[in-house]
Amino acid sequence: METDLPPDSTPLPEPRAIIPMVDAAPLVTAVDPPVYKDRGTGLVIFGVFQIILGLISALMIPLAALGMFMSRLVPGGAMRPGQFVSSLATYLFAAAALISLGVGSMQMKRWARALTLVTSWYWLIMGVLLTILLTAVLPVALKGALAKVPQGGADAPSATVSTGVMAVIITIVIIFAAFFLVIVPIAFVVFYGRKDVEDTCRRRDPVERWTDRSPLPVLGASIVLFTGALYTLLVGVTTPLFPFFGRYLTGIPAVVCFLVLAALDAYLAIALFRLQSSGWWITVVALPIRLLSMALTYARADLMQAYSKVGFSDAQLQMLNSNPMLRSHVFLWWGLISLLLFFGYLLWLKRYFKTMESAPVESPLAQAE
């Protein structure tokens, strides 16, 4: 049939193939941050414990002052002013460091976590050595003290009671030392060494701190050298007695040597922290020289004679000479062992220091291209 309407110009749609529905995984548009366990509560608890330890160190200051006052009542046993200043400075430094780290831990700062971890490792190693030293030497010292107690009198204690009391005292001292010198630092090392503790501090303290600029093992060596510089400076001012290749220097020469050694340790602490290869080499060369000087002095020189030159009275020298730990140079040789361990640790740190020779050098032609 013919009509007057125009033909339809709209094309018909082409037939589409039917595609079966297939289950597909949903498209992930964002990546969730890694899940970690927040250790904020633990950081607060350990921070409070550090503050308590710092307050205990601060309480030792009046006890040291009382001990100095009481020593004046003993004929010939008055404490030297240098001894009191040394004890006072040590307790002040320990109290300030522990309280500062405790507050930083409660605030979950990166620097507090890093410094607590490296100092806890040093605390643990030295604590193990001290506990072993006390276990080996304390029975001998107490036995020597009991040998001087007059026997045979009516008021004299029996040998059985004296031995029993000595065993109890030794046990208490060793348990006390093992707790504060071994158990406590182990707890700090285990907690602050956890990955989630590090993640917690990084989330709560997102700003980069100065402790992040150096690897933790190198930071630990730097802290040891810096603390050693402060201690060397303190000893040089309070007890100028410097072991120098077979003899003890006293007076001005000893003070000068201590000042030079403290300046060297401070420089090496900064150089190691900055990962300077020259600082590592100087430390590795200087430490064996220091060990040799100390070993020769301890083996040849008379320590009691040197003490007499720095102001110790005859009564104090007699008391020191009767102590088997000082007479046998136990503490001095313990210092040598500590330096040997630190030397081995320095050798292990070589992996963090790259010399200029090991860096690849491009040729001028390659640079021009």
Secondary structure, DSSP 8 states (H G I E B T S, - for coil): ---SS------------------------S---------HHHHHHHHHHHHHHHHHHHHHHHHHHHHHHHHTTSTT----HHHHHHHHHHHHHHHHHHHHHHHHHHTT-HHHHHHHHHHHHHHHHHHHHHHHHHHHHHHHHHHHHHHTS--SSSSS--HHHHHHHHHHHHHHHHHHHHIIIIIHHHHHHHHHT-HHHHHHHHHH--S--GGGGS-HHHHHHHHHHHHHHHHHHHHHHH--EEEETTEEEEHHHHHHHHHHHHHHHHHHHHHHHTT-HHHHHHHHHHHHHHHHHHHHHHHHS-HHHHHHHTT--HHHHHHHHT-HHHHTTHHHHHHHHHHHHHHHHHHHGGGG---GGGS----HHHHH-
